[in-house]
Amino acid sequence: MDKKTKKKYKKTKLPMSLAKKVFLIILGAAVIGVAIYLLYYYFHYTRYVKYKDSLSSYEYEEGGVFNAIPENSADVPGMQLAAENEYLKLYTNIQTADVAVYDKRDGSITYSTPVDADQDSMANASNLNLLKSQFVVTYYNADVKSGTYDSYSQCVAKGKVTAQSINGGIRYMYKIGSEKDNNGQEGIHFDIPLEYRLKDDSLEVSIPVSGIKEYGSGSIARIQLLRYMGAAKNDEEGYMVVPNGSGSLIYFNNGKTTAASYSQYIYDIDPVAASYTTTENITGVKLPLFGICRTDRTLLVTVEDGASTALISAGISGVYNDYNYAFPTFVLRNIDNLRNFGNTTQDVFVLESDMYDINCRVRYTFLTEKDSGYTGLANYYRERLTAEGVLSKQQATENIPFYYDILAGVKETSHFLGVQYLHTFTMTSFKEAGEISNALKDSGITNQVMNLQGWFNGGYYHDAPHNIKGLAKLGGKSGLENLNKTVAANGGILYADVDFQEVTFADKYFNYNAESSRYYGAGYVVALGQVNPTTLYNSSGLSYSETKYDILSPKYLPRYVGSFAKKIKNYDVDGISLRDLGDMLASDKRRTHVINREQALDVVLSQFDVLEGTGKKLMTEEANSYAFAYSSDILNVPLTGNDFKIIDENIPLYEMIIHGSISYSSDLLNFEDEDHMQTKVLQMIEAGASPHYVFTWEDSSKMKETGLSRYYATTFTTWKDDAVKVYDQVNEPLKNVTGAIMVGHEILDNGVRKVTYDNGVTIYVNYSEEDLAADGKTVPALSYRLEGAN
């Protein structure tokens, strides 16, 4: 072929079509966009680990050879002296690993296990082993089947426990379980350290998880610690104090042998570990303590570390053995049932891979007769918290506070051209809230505490508070600040409400997939809501999507709190009301990054520090004890306990500890049954609590078709007179004890309750329908008597 022909057939490059150019440009832009988003996601979410700055740690002390302290005559026969301080002596038997504490002040001895367990009249072999054990382990094998080891039969009786010397005490190293199974393979067994140290008038007992070793296919889930420390036999008199609601008593030998034992999680159950169904409303535990009170001495037990992963249990004699007892249980791993998530119709359990690296530390304080009983226990614990800087003395005021919520902006479902959307309407503007404050002042209420809800970011069910967008229709920033001035001028304080941990489904900017806590088993996001009355599932919106919420992972809590704290400084409001930070404690079980509840507690405490740094006062709701140090006011404190059958009496233990340091309120009274209102008034008087209402300027019927339909009785003009009347009833006696410490509480033989304050005032409360005598005075039926007031 000649050159001309070749040239004729030479390929020519056709110009790229415009459509192809556009396509490639779009494709390139999309790739760049995806790359930018992935980089953003990586650094904004995956690599965000600021929460780690909040995490605490502990040290595992190296042990040495144990040598008993020589003494001429042992105060506890058959035992050796392991440690001694000004108040106590710690004795031990290195063959049985039992310990006993001798109190130098009164000569009393408290044993870790009953000394006469072998003489128990009803314990079978298994229960006898429990009586002799220092701890009990619940574990799971490779097939996720549970088993139990007690430290006596699975270790001590086999001679597999050794003693070590540690600073201020002794450590026992337990080799518990079988090193070989029946087939000659490695069996399930564990190495577990148990430490005892004297500290002032207390014995500190701890199991540092970092010292635990697991062998074979076993994985430890729970450890019951010192089930029978200080247990009272069935021939003794006294009671156990448990932190049920406001506080409760379980009398020794109360005969309720068919009742379930008492057991509750400290700070309530982790919502990430809780059931999807709700069958009853239970008030969570607020205090990490319990007590065993004899007539002449009291054992105060406080969970010092690991409380957020622990339960408190108590039982009576006549069920398993002859003893009344109380003890803590630490959860070191949780287990999920995939059946709960609809993945299967069978029970399929998934156990967390790693134990929580916590120090399970419990303090046993030996109170002498001067501090005996629940009153002495409360006084002692309050003084300890005061010495630690958690509580401080309040100044007395002329009148008690009056607490009231204001519902400002409320979300409502609307439609436009067939499209459904949510918009926010006004139930109470800032100006109208000021009118409510003025009206209350005109009615004689000058010590006001206003909790302003629904003031920003879309109303009551607001968006995650990464910024603050005030609602112009409510009055804007200037209207809010004018309201703050109005309330202050009326002798009160305004708290602006914020919810950090429950993020409404209505938030379009929150990254649910990345920022929410997750379940371990199925890896699903923790999505909760209202209780469906048909299915009892607690994840329903009941037709209102804004009432459903995801739980913000503690990993991202510092980002939202930090952003909110920075912006709220620019608002002239005197206080911040924390809707959930004081009582809700949630873990994150995302498998690639588990944050346990004790770590979550560290994060929450550091966020309290951030919010305190704004210079504004903080108010919490149903506050757990870790929030006491930050709370100027507490809403909705428990005035009574849950109605468990084993409980004999309810007491205001919670209030006895904080009265005179923190002001607090009852729960909302708008929805109280009228026939029960007088009893509620008496409960407030007994507990030293102030009334709490919720108000709207607009008629509450406007919220009927919203996620706040439960607030069916809030209209201020309807409720003002009743609220003022109840306030006056409660204020009349309690104005005499503002700033005073509740130093005494007693249930008299006829049921009258006697409350004593450190300023000399005594209040007698009579819940019965007939007049009763108390200390030679008559207390009217369904009323009270005030003594010692100026």
C-alpha positions in Angstrom: 0.0 0.0 0.0 1.5 3.4 -1.0 1.9 6.3 1.3 -1.2 8.1 -0.1 -3.4 5.1 0.6 -2.0 4.7 4.1 -2.7 8.4 4.8 -6.2 7.8 3.5 -6.8 5.1 6.1 -5.1 6.9 9.0 -7.3 7.2 12.1 -8.3 10.7 13.1 -9.1 11.7 16.7 -12.7 12.8 17.0 -13.4 15.7 19.3 -15.0 14.7 22.7 -18.7 15.4 22.8 -20.0 18.0 25.1 -22.2 15.5 27.0 -19.1 13.3 27.7 -17.2 16.3 29.0 -20.0 17.3 31.3 -20.3 13.7 32.5 -16.6 13.5 33.3 -16.6 16.8 35.1 -19.6 15.7 37.2 -17.9 12.4 37.9 -14.7 14.1 38.9 -16.6 16.5 41.1 -18.5 13.6 42.7 -15.2 11.7 43.4 -13.7 14.8 44.9 -16.8 15.5 46.9 -16.9 11.9 48.3 -13.2 12.1 49.1 -13.7 15.4 50.9 -16.7 14.0 52.8 -14.7 10.9 53.8 -11.9 13.0 55.1 -14.3 15.2 56.9 -16.0 12.1 58.4 -12.7 10.6 59.4 -11.4 13.7 61.2 -14.8 15.0 62.5 -16.1 11.6 63.8 -13.7 8.7 63.7 -10.6 10.6 65.0 -12.5 12.8 67.5 -11.4 11.5 70.8 -11.5 14.5 73.1 -13.5 12.5 75.6 -10.4 10.6 76.5 -9.0 13.7 78.2 -11.7 13.1 80.9 -11.0 9.5 81.6 -9.6 8.5 85.0 -7.3 5.6 85.8 -6.0 3.6 88.8 -2.8 1.9 89.7 -2.4 -1.8 90.5 0.0 -2.1 93.4 2.6 -4.8 93.4 2.2 -7.1 96.4 4.9 -8.5 98.7 5.3 -11.4 101.0 2.6 -11.2 103.7 3.9 -11.1 107.3 1.4 -10.7 110.1 2.0 -7.9 112.6 3.1 -9.4 115.9 1.0 -8.6 119.0 0.8 -10.1 122.5 -2.9 -10.9 122.4 -5.2 -10.9 119.4 -8.5 -9.0 119.7 -10.1 -11.4 117.2 -9.4 -15.0 118.3 -7.9 -17.3 115.7 -6.8 -14.5 113.4 -3.6 -12.6 112.6 -3.2 -8.8 112.6 -2.8 -7.5 109.0 -3.1 -3.8 109.5 -3.8 -1.2 112.2 -4.6 2.5 112.4 -6.0 5.0 114.9 -9.5 3.6 114.9 -9.4 0.0 113.6 -7.5 -3.3 113.4 -7.7 -5.5 110.4 -7.4 -9.2 111.2 -7.3 -12.2 108.8 -7.1 -16.0 108.6 -4.8 -16.8 105.8 -6.2 -20.4 105.5 -9.8 -19.3 104.9 -9.1 -15.8 103.6 -11.7 -14.4 106.0 -11.1 -11.0 107.4 -12.5 -9.2 110.5 -12.4 -5.6 111.6 -11.9 -4.8 115.3 -13.1 -1.3 116.3 -10.9 0.2 119.0 -13.6 2.7 119.9 -16.2 0.3 121.2 -14.6 -3.2 120.9 -17.1 -4.4 118.3 -16.0 -6.9 115.6 -17.4 -7.1 112.1 -16.7 -10.2 110.0 -16.5 -10.6 106.2 -18.4 -13.9 106.6 -20.5 -15.3 109.4 -18.3 -17.0 112.0 -20.9 -19.6 112.8 -22.0 -20.4 109.2 -21.7 -24.1 109.8 -24.5 -23.8 112.4 -27.0 -22.2 110.0 -30.4 -23.9 110.5 -31.6 -23.8 106.9 -28.7 -23.3 104.4 -28.2 -26.2 102.0 -24.7 -27.1 100.7 -24.7 -24.4 97.9 -26.0 -21.7 100.2 -23.5 -22.7 102.9 -20.7 -22.2 100.4 -22.1 -18.7 99.7 -22.1 -17.9 103.4 -18.4 -18.8 103.5 -17.4 -16.9 100.3 -15.9 -13.5 99.9 -17.2 -13.2 96.4 -19.2 -15.0 93.8 -18.4 -14.9 90.0 -20.9 -15.3 87.2 -19.3 -16.2 83.9 -20.1 -17.4 80.4 -18.4 -20.1 78.4 -17.8 -20.2 74.7 -21.4 -21.3 74.0 -22.6 -18.2 76.0 -23.9 -20.5 78.8 -23.7 -19.1 82.2 -22.1 -20.6 85.3 -21.2 -19.6 88.8 -18.1 -20.0 91.0 -18.1 -19.1 94.7 -14.7 -18.3 96.2 -15.0 -20.8 99.0 -15.8 -24.1 97.3 -14.0 -23.3 94.0 -10.8 -21.9 95.6 -10.4 -21.7 99.4 -11.5 -25.3 100.1 -9.0 -26.4 97.4 -6.2 -24.5 99.1 -5.7 -22.2 96.1 -5.6 -18.8 97.7 -2.5 -16.9 98.7 -1.9 -13.8 100.7 0.2 -10.7 99.7 1.2 -7.6 101.7 0.1 -4.3 100.3 0.2 -0.8 101.7 -2.2 -0.5 104.6 -3.6 -4.0 104.2 -3.6 -7.3 102.6 -4.4 -8.8 99.2 -5.6 -12.3 98.5 -4.9 -13.9 95.2 -7.6 -16.4 94.3 -7.2 -19.1 91.7 -10.8 -20.0 91.2 -12.2 -22.8 89.0 -10.7 -25.9 87.4 -7.5 -25.7 85.4 -8.5 -28.9 83.5 -12.0 -30.0 82.4 -13.3 -33.5 82.4 -11.7 -34.1 79.0 -8.3 -33.0 80.1 -8.6 -29.7 78.2 -8.0 -26.4 79.7 -10.9 -25.6 82.0 -12.6 -22.4 82.9 -10.6 -20.7 85.7 -9.7 -17.2 86.8 -7.1 -15.4 88.8 -8.8 -12.7 90.9 -7.2 -10.3 93.4 -9.2 -9.1 96.4 -7.7 -6.3 98.4 -8.4 -5.0 101.9 -7.0 -1.7 103.2 -7.7 0.4 106.3 -8.6 4.0 105.8 -9.4 6.1 108.8 -12.6 4.6 110.3 -13.3 2.5 107.2 -12.2 -0.7 105.4 -11.7 -0.3 101.7 -12.3 -3.5 99.7 -11.4 -3.6 96.0 -11.1 -5.9 93.0 -8.9 -4.2 90.4 -10.1 -5.6 87.1 -6.6 -5.1 85.6 -5.4 -7.8 88.0 -8.0 -10.4 86.8 -6.8 -13.1 84.4 -9.2 -15.3 82.5 -8.3 -18.8 81.2 -10.0 -21.3 79.0 -13.3 -20.3 77.4 -14.6 -18.4 80.4 -15.6 -14.8 80.5 -16.5 -13.1 83.7 -19.8 -11.1 83.6 -20.4 -10.2 87.2 -18.9 -10.3 90.7 -20.9 -10.3 93.9 -18.6 -8.8 96.6 -18.8 -9.7 100.3 -22.4 -10.9 100.3 -22.4 -11.4 104.0 -20.1 -8.7 105.3 -21.7 -7.5 108.6 -24.7 -9.7 108.1 -27.2 -9.8 111.0 -28.4 -13.1 112.3 -32.1 -13.9 112.8 -31.9 -13.3 116.6 -30.7 -9.6 116.1 -32.8 -6.5 115.9 -32.3 -3.7 113.4 -32.8 -3.0 109.7 -31.1 -2.4 106.4 -31.0 0.9 104.7 -31.3 0.8 100.9 -31.3 3.6 98.3 -34.8 2.9 96.9 -36.1 6.2 95.7 -35.8 8.6 98.6 -34.5 5.8 100.8 -36.1 2.8 102.4 -35.8 0.4 105.4 -36.0 -3.4 105.4 -36.4 -4.7 108.9 -34.4 -7.7 110.0 -36.4 -10.9 110.0 -39.5 -9.1 108.6 -41.1 -12.4 107.6 -41.6 -11.5 103.9 -40.0 -14.7 102.8 -42.0 -14.9 99.6 -41.1 -11.4 98.5 -38.4 -10.9 95.9 -35.1 -9.7 97.3 -34.3 -6.0 96.8 -32.0 -5.3 93.8 -31.4 -2.1 91.9 -28.8 -0.7 89.7 -26.9 2.3 91.1 -27.8 5.4 89.0 -30.5 3.3 87.3 -29.9 0.8 84.6 -27.8 1.8 81.6 -30.3 2.6 78.8 -28.0 0.8 76.4 -28.4 -2.4 78.5 -32.1 -2.0 79.4 -34.9 -4.0 78.0 -36.9 -2.7 75.0 -40.0 -3.2 77.0 -41.3 -1.2 80.0 -43.7 -3.0 82.3 -43.5 -0.7 85.3 -42.3 2.8 86.3 -39.4 2.5 88.7 -37.5 5.4 90.3 -33.8 4.8 89.9 -31.2 4.7 92.7 -29.6 8.1 93.3 -27.2 7.3 96.1 -24.3 4.7 95.8 -24.7 3.5 99.4 -26.5 1.1 101.7 -26.4 0.4 105.4 -26.8 -2.4 108.0 -28.1 -0.9 111.2 -28.0 -2.7 114.6 -29.3 -1.2 117.8 -25.8 -0.1 118.9 -23.8 0.3 115.7 -24.2 0.8 112.0 -22.2 -0.3 108.9 -22.3 2.3 106.2 -21.3 0.9 102.8 -20.5 3.2 99.9 -19.4 2.2 96.4 -16.5 4.5 95.8 -15.3 3.3 92.3 -17.3 1.4 89.7 -20.7 2.5 91.1 -22.1 3.2 87.7 -21.6 -0.5 86.8 -23.0 -1.9 90.1 -26.2 -3.1 91.7 -27.2 -3.1 95.3 -29.0 -6.1 96.7 -30.5 -7.0 100.0 -32.3 -10.0 101.5 -33.7 -11.2 104.7 -33.4 -14.3 106.9 -35.6 -17.3 106.4 -35.2 -17.5 102.6 -31.8 -19.1 102.0 -30.2 -18.9 105.4 -30.5 -17.4 108.9 -29.0 -14.0 107.9 -30.1 -10.5 106.9 -27.6 -9.1 104.4 -26.9 -6.5 101.7 -24.1 -6.4 99.1 -22.9 -4.8 95.8 -22.6 -6.6 92.5 -20.3 -5.3 89.8 -21.1 -5.8 86.1 -17.8 -6.4 84.2 -19.4 -7.3 80.9 -22.9 -7.0 79.5 -24.8 -9.5 77.3 -27.2 -8.7 74.5 -30.0 -10.9 73.3 -30.4 -10.6 69.5 -34.0 -11.6 69.9 -34.7 -8.1 71.3 -33.7 -6.6 67.9 -35.8 -8.8 65.7 -32.8 -10.6 64.2 -34.1 -13.9 65.3 -37.1 -15.5 67.0 -34.7 -17.5 69.2 -32.7 -16.4 72.2 -29.2 -15.7 70.8 -26.9 -14.1 73.2 -23.8 -12.0 72.4 -21.3 -11.3 75.2 -19.0 -8.3 75.2 -15.4 -9.3 74.3 -13.6 -7.3 77.0 -14.1 -6.7 80.7 -14.5 -3.0 81.8 -11.2 -1.9 83.2 -12.5 -0.5 86.4 -11.5 -0.7 90.1 -14.4 -2.2 92.0 -13.9 -0.4 95.2 -16.2 -0.4 98.2 -15.8 1.4 101.5 -17.2 -0.1 104.7 -17.4 2.6 107.4 -18.0 1.5 111.0 -20.2 4.0 112.8 -20.4 3.9 116.5 -23.5 4.3 118.7 -23.3 8.1 118.3 -23.9 7.8 114.6 -26.1 4.7 114.6 -29.3 4.2 112.7 -30.3 5.8 109.4 -30.2 9.3 110.9 -26.6 8.8 112.0 -25.8 7.3 108.7 -27.2 10.3 106.8 -25.5 12.8 109.1 -22.1 11.0 108.8 -22.4 10.8 105.0 -23.4 14.4 104.7 -20.4 15.5 106.8 -18.1 13.4 104.6 -19.5 15.0 101.4 -19.1 18.4 103.0 -15.5 17.7 104.0 -14.8 16.5 100.4 -16.2 19.8 99.0 -19.2 18.1 97.4 -21.7 19.9 99.6 -21.6 23.4 101.3 -23.9 25.2 103.6 -26.6 27.3 102.2 -27.7 30.7 103.4 -31.2 30.9 105.0 -33.9 32.7 103.0 -37.1 34.3 104.0 -39.2 31.8 102.1 -38.8 28.5 100.3 -38.4 28.5 96.5 -41.4 28.0 94.2 -40.4 26.0 91.1 -42.2 26.2 87.8 -41.6 25.2 84.3 -42.6 27.4 81.4 -43.4 25.6 78.1 -42.4 28.2 75.4 -42.1 26.7 71.9 -43.8 23.4 71.0 -43.4 21.4 67.8 -46.6 20.6 65.8 -47.1 18.5 62.7 -48.5 20.5 59.7 -49.0 19.9 56.0 -48.3 22.0 52.9 -49.4 20.8 49.5 -49.7 17.3 50.9 -46.2 17.3 52.4 -45.9 16.8 56.2 -43.5 18.9 58.2 -42.9 20.1 61.7 -43.2 23.7 62.8 -42.9 25.4 66.2 -45.7 27.4 67.6 -45.8 29.5 70.8 -47.4 28.3 74.0 -45.7 31.0 76.1 -43.7 33.9 74.7 -40.9 35.4 76.8 -43.1 38.5 77.5 -45.9 36.2 78.7 -43.5 34.3 80.9 -42.7 37.6 82.5 -46.3 38.2 83.1 -46.6 34.9 84.8 -43.6 35.8 87.1 -45.2 39.1 87.9 -48.6 37.5 88.7 -46.8 35.1 91.1 -45.0 37.9 92.8 -48.3 39.8 93.2 -49.7 36.7 94.9 -46.8 36.8 97.4 -44.3 34.4 95.8 -41.0 36.2 95.6 -38.5 33.3 95.8 -39.1 32.0 92.2 -37.2 29.4 90.2 -38.3 29.4 86.6 -37.3 26.6 84.3 -37.7 27.9 80.7 -38.2 25.0 78.3 -38.5 25.1 74.5 -36.7 28.5 74.2 -34.3 27.6 71.4 -33.5 25.3 68.4 -37.0 24.3 67.6 -38.8 24.3 71.0 -39.2 21.7 73.7 -37.9 18.8 71.5 -35.0 20.9 70.4 -32.2 20.0 68.0 -28.8 18.9 69.4 -27.3 22.0 71.0 -24.2 22.5 68.9 -25.5 26.1 68.4 -28.2 28.3 69.9 -30.9 29.6 67.6 -33.3 31.6 69.7 -36.9 31.6 68.5 -37.8 35.0 67.2 -41.5 34.3 67.6 -40.9 33.9 71.3 -39.2 37.3 71.6 -35.7 36.6 70.5 -32.5 37.2 72.4 -33.5 40.6 73.8 -36.8 39.1 75.0 -35.1 36.3 76.8 -32.7 38.7 78.5 -35.6 40.9 79.5 -37.4 37.9 81.0 -34.2 37.1 83.0 -34.3 40.6 84.4 -38.0 40.4 85.2 -37.6 37.1 87.1 -34.6 38.5 89.0 -36.4 41.7 89.9 -39.2 39.5 91.3 -36.7 37.8 93.6 -36.1 34.7 91.5 -33.8 33.1 89.0 -34.3 32.0 85.4 -32.8 28.7 84.3 -32.6 28.1 80.5 -33.3 24.4 79.8 -31.2 22.2 77.6 -31.2 18.4 76.8 -27.8 17.1 75.8 -28.1 13.3 75.7 -31.5 12.7 74.1 -31.5 13.9 70.5 -34.9 14.1 68.9 -35.6 12.3 65.6 -36.8 15.7 64.3 -33.2 17.0 64.3 -32.1 17.1 60.6 -28.5 18.0 61.3 -27.6 15.3 63.8 -25.6 12.4 62.4 -27.5 9.5 64.0 -25.3 6.9 62.4 -22.0 8.3 63.7 -22.9 10.2 66.9 -25.4 7.9 68.6 -24.7 5.2 71.2 -25.0 1.7 69.9 -26.0 -1.7 71.2 -23.2 -4.3 71.3 -25.1 -7.4 70.0 -26.7 -6.2 66.8 -24.8 -2.9 66.5 -28.0 -0.9 66.2 -28.3 2.7 67.2 -30.0 3.2 70.6 -33.3 4.6 69.5 -35.9 5.2 72.3 -39.1 7.1 72.8 -42.5 6.6 74.5 -44.0 3.4 75.8 -46.5 1.8 73.4 -49.4 0.8 75.6 -50.1 -2.2 73.3 -46.6 -3.7 72.8 -45.0 -2.1 75.9 -42.0 -1.2 73.7 -40.3 2.0 74.8 -39.2 3.0 71.4 -42.5 4.4 70.0 -43.3 7.9 68.8 -47.0 7.3 69.2 -47.6 9.3 65.9 -45.2 12.1 67.0 -41.7 11.5 65.6 -40.2 14.3 67.7 -40.8 12.3 70.9 -38.5 9.5 69.6 -34.8 10.1 70.3 -31.3 8.7 69.9 -28.9 8.7 72.8 -25.8 10.9 72.1 -22.6 8.8 72.6 -20.4 10.0 75.4 -17.7 10.2 72.8 -19.3 13.3 71.3 -20.7 14.9 74.5 -17.7 17.2 74.9 -18.3 18.7 71.5 -21.9 19.6 72.1 -21.4 20.8 75.7 -18.3 22.8 74.8 -20.1 24.5 71.9 -23.2 25.2 73.9 -21.2 26.6 76.9 -19.3 28.9 74.6 -22.4 30.3 73.1 -24.6 30.6 76.2 -22.0 32.9 77.7 -23.3 35.5 75.2 -26.8 35.3 76.7 -27.6 37.3 79.9 -29.4 34.5 81.7 -28.5 33.5 85.2 -28.8 29.7 85.1 -28.7 26.6 82.9 -31.2 23.8 83.6 -29.8 20.4 82.6 -32.7 18.2 81.7 -30.8 14.9 81.6 -27.1 15.4 82.5 -27.7 14.9 86.2 -29.5 11.6 86.1 -29.0 9.8 82.8 -25.8 7.8 82.3 -25.4 5.9 79.1 -22.6 3.9 77.7 -21.7 3.3 74.0 -21.3 -0.3 73.0 -20.1 0.3 69.5 -17.9 -2.7 69.0 -14.9 -0.8 67.5 -14.9 1.6 70.4 -16.7 0.6 73.6 -17.2 3.3 76.2 -18.4 1.7 79.4 -20.6 3.5 82.0 -17.8 4.3 84.3 -15.9 6.0 81.5 -19.2 7.8 80.6 -19.4 9.1 84.1 -15.9 10.5 83.8 -17.0 12.3 80.6 -20.2 13.6 82.2 -18.3 15.0 85.3 -15.9 16.9 83.0 -18.8 18.4 81.1 -20.2 19.6 84.4 -16.9 21.4 84.9 -17.2 23.0 81.5 -20.7 24.2 82.2 -19.8 25.5 85.7 -17.1 27.5 83.9 -19.7 29.6 82.2 -20.3 31.3 85.6 -24.0 30.5 85.5 -25.8 28.5 88.1 -26.8 24.9 87.3 -30.0 23.1 88.0 -30.4 19.4 87.5 -33.4 17.0 87.4 -33.6 13.9 89.6 -29.9 14.3 90.3 -27.7 11.4 91.0 -25.2 12.0 93.8 -22.3 12.7 91.3 -24.2 15.9 90.3 -24.5 17.3 93.9 -21.3 19.2 93.7 -22.6 21.2 90.7 -26.3 21.7 91.5 -27.7 24.9 93.0 -31.2 23.4 92.6 -32.6 20.0 91.9 -36.0 19.3 90.3 -38.2 16.3 90.8 -36.4 14.7 93.7 -37.9 11.4 94.9 -40.2 11.9 97.9 -40.8 8.2 98.5 -39.6 4.8 97.4 -40.7 2.2 94.9 -43.4 -0.1 96.3 -41.4 -3.2 96.5 -43.0 -5.9 98.7 -39.8 -6.5 100.8 -39.7 -2.8 101.8 -41.0 -1.9 105.3 -40.7 1.9 105.5 -39.8 4.8 103.2 -37.6 7.5 104.6 -36.2 10.8 103.2 -32.6 9.7 103.2 -31.8 11.6 100.0 -33.2 14.8 101.4 -31.6 14.3 104.8 -28.2 14.4 103.1 -28.7 17.5 100.9 -31.1 19.7 102.8 -29.4 22.9 103.8 -26.9 22.6 100.9 -29.1 22.3 97.8 -32.7 23.5 97.3 -35.0 21.0 95.6 -38.5 20.4 94.4 -41.2 17.7 94.2 -42.3 16.3 90.9 -44.9 18.2 88.9 -48.1 18.8 90.9 -50.4 19.7 88.0 -51.1 16.1 87.4 -51.5 14.9 91.0 -54.8 13.3 91.9 -56.9 15.8 93.9 -57.7 13.2 96.5 -54.0 12.6 97.0 -52.9 16.2 97.1 -52.9 16.6 100.9 -50.7 13.5 101.2 -48.4 15.1 98.7 -48.2 18.3 100.6 -47.3 16.3 103.8 -44.6 14.4 101.9 -43.1 17.7 100.8 -43.2 19.0 104.3 -41.6 15.9 105.7 -38.9 15.9 103.0 -38.3 19.6 103.0 -39.2 19.9 99.3 -40.7 22.8 97.5 -43.7 22.6 95.1 -43.1 22.3 91.4 -45.6 23.2 88.6 -45.6 23.6 84.8 -47.4 26.6 83.2 -48.3 27.8 79.7 -49.9 31.1 78.8 -52.0 29.6 76.0 -54.6 27.0 76.8 -53.1 23.5 77.2 -55.7 22.1 74.8 -53.5 23.6 72.0 -51.0 20.8 72.7 -53.5 18.0 72.3 -52.3 17.0 68.9 -48.5 17.3 69.7 -45.8 15.3 71.3 -46.6 17.1 74.6 -50.2 16.0 74.8 -49.3 14.5 78.2 -49.2 18.1 79.5 -53.0 18.4 79.5 -53.3 20.7 82.5 -50.9 23.6 82.3 -52.9 26.8 81.6 -51.6 29.4 84.1 -54.9 31.2 84.7 -56.5 27.8 85.6 -53.7 26.7 87.9 -52.5 29.9 89.6 -54.7 30.0 92.6 -54.2 26.3 93.3 -50.5 26.6 93.0 -50.3 29.6 95.3 -52.5 27.8 97.9 -50.2 24.7 97.9 -47.1 26.9 98.0 -48.5 28.7 101.0 -49.3 25.4 102.8 -45.8 24.1 102.3 -44.0 27.4 102.9 -45.6 28.0 106.2 -43.6 25.3 108.1 -40.6 25.0 105.8 -39.7 28.7 105.7 -38.5 28.2 109.2 -35.8 25.7 108.1 -34.4 27.2 104.9 -30.6 26.7 105.0 -30.9 24.4 108.0 -29.6 20.8 108.1 -32.0 17.9 108.7 -30.2 16.3 111.6 -32.9 13.9 112.7 -35.8 11.8 111.4 -37.8 9.3 113.4 -40.9 7.2 112.8 -42.7 7.1 116.1 -44.6 4.0 117.3 -48.0 5.5 116.2 -46.7 6.4 112.7 -46.1 10.1 113.3 -42.9 11.2 111.6 -40.6 13.5 113.5 -38.2 15.7 111.6 -35.5 17.7 113.4 -33.3 20.5 112.1 -30.0 21.9 113.4 -31.6 25.3 114.2 -33.9 23.8 116.8 -37.0 23.4 114.7 -39.0 20.2 114.8 -41.8 19.2 112.5 -44.2 16.4 113.3 -46.1 15.0 110.3 -49.3 12.9 110.7 -50.5 11.0 107.6 -53.4 9.3 109.4 -57.0 10.4 109.4 -57.1 10.9 113.1 -55.3 13.1 115.6 -52.3 11.5 117.2 -50.0 12.3 120.1 -46.3 12.9 119.7 -43.9 13.8 122.5 -46.9 14.9 124.6 -48.4 17.1 121.9 -51.3 16.6 119.5 -50.6 16.4 115.8 -53.8 17.0 113.8 -55.0 14.4 111.3 -53.6 14.7 107.8 -51.6 17.7 109.0 -48.4 18.7 110.8 -47.2 20.4 114.0 -44.4 22.9 114.1 -42.2 23.3 117.2 -39.2 25.4 118.0 -39.8 28.2 115.4 -39.0 31.8 116.2 
